[in-house]
Amino acid sequence: MWLLEDKEFKPTPDELSSWVGFVYEILDTANGMKYIGKKNFWSTRRLPPLKGKNRKRVIVKESDWMDYYGSNEAIKQILTEHSGDRFRRSIVRLCVSKGEMSYMEAKEQFEKNVLFDPNYYNEFIGLKCHSKHVSHLAPEMINGRR
């Protein structure tokens, strides 16, 4: 179960279609360690063109976000040994673009010093983001809101 503002997150299909993904924090309730990451709501597959056609086909479907626990190897190992009930999964922010998702994930990771704090599973921070990808966030960031 994913939580948003301490409530179970169960969006309708219409609500879900208005977001690209989210930034999340996972808490390991057994040891207090955390992990910050991002996840897309949608997965895209490109298929070869149909016979007699030139354009590749694009299939967009809902991703595995409901069952996702992060890409961290330590968390994956714990999941093979224990159930997912050991983790508390919280959505930090819903995002309308991949650029926003990347920026906000890195922002959370830097603000919480995940590389230096031994209470985080995070081992690296990756970010590639252009200013035009997050230009819609400018007023929010300038005014200091999240």
Residue pairs with C-beta under 8 A, 6 or more apart in sequence:
1 8
1 9
1 89
2 8
2 9
2 24
2 65
2 66
2 89
2 90
2 91
3 9
3 88
3 89
3 90
3 91
4 90
4 91
4 94
6 90
9 91
16 41
16 62
18 96
19 41
19 94
19 95
19 96
20 40
20 41
20 42
20 95
20 96
20 97
20 98
20 100
20 101
21 38
21 39
21 40
21 41
21 42
21 65
21 95
21 98
21 101
22 38
22 39
22 41
22 65
22 91
22 92
22 93
22 94
22 95
22 101
23 36
23 37
23 38
23 91
23 92
23 93
23 95
23 101
23 104
23 105
23 108
24 36
24 37
24 38
24 39
24 70
24 89
24 90
24 91
24 92
25 34
25 35
25 36
25 89
25 90
25 92
25 108
26 34
26 35
26 37
26 69
26 70
26 75
26 87
26 88
26 89
26 90
26 121
27 33
27 34
27 87
27 88
27 89
27 90
28 34
28 35
28 75
28 78
28 86
28 87
28 121
29 86
29 87
29 88
30 82
30 86
32 119
33 119
33 120
33 121
34 119
34 120
34 121
35 70
35 72
35 75
35 120
35 121
35 122
36 92
36 105
36 108
36 109
36 112
36 114
36 120
36 122
37 70
37 71
37 72
37 105
37 122
38 95
38 101
38 102
38 104
38 105
39 63
39 65
39 68
40 63
40 65
40 98
40 101
41 62
41 63
41 65
42 60
42 61
42 62
42 63
43 60
43 61
43 62
43 63
43 64
44 58
44 59
44 60
45 58
45 59
45 61
46 56
46 57
46 58
46 59
47 56
47 57
47 58
47 59
48 56
48 57
49 55
49 56
49 57
50 57
69 75
69 76
69 79
69 84
69 87
69 89
70 76
70 121
72 121
72 122
72 123
74 121
75 87
75 121
78 86
92 104
92 108
93 104
93 108
93 146
95 101
95 104
96 136
97 133
97 134
97 136
98 133
99 129
99 130
99 132
99 133
99 134
100 133
100 134
100 136
100 137
102 127
102 128
102 129
102 133
103 127
103 129
103 133
103 134
103 137
105 127
106 125
106 126
106 127
106 129
109 115
109 122
109 125
110 125
112 120
114 120
114 122
114 125
115 122
115 123
115 124
115 125
140 146
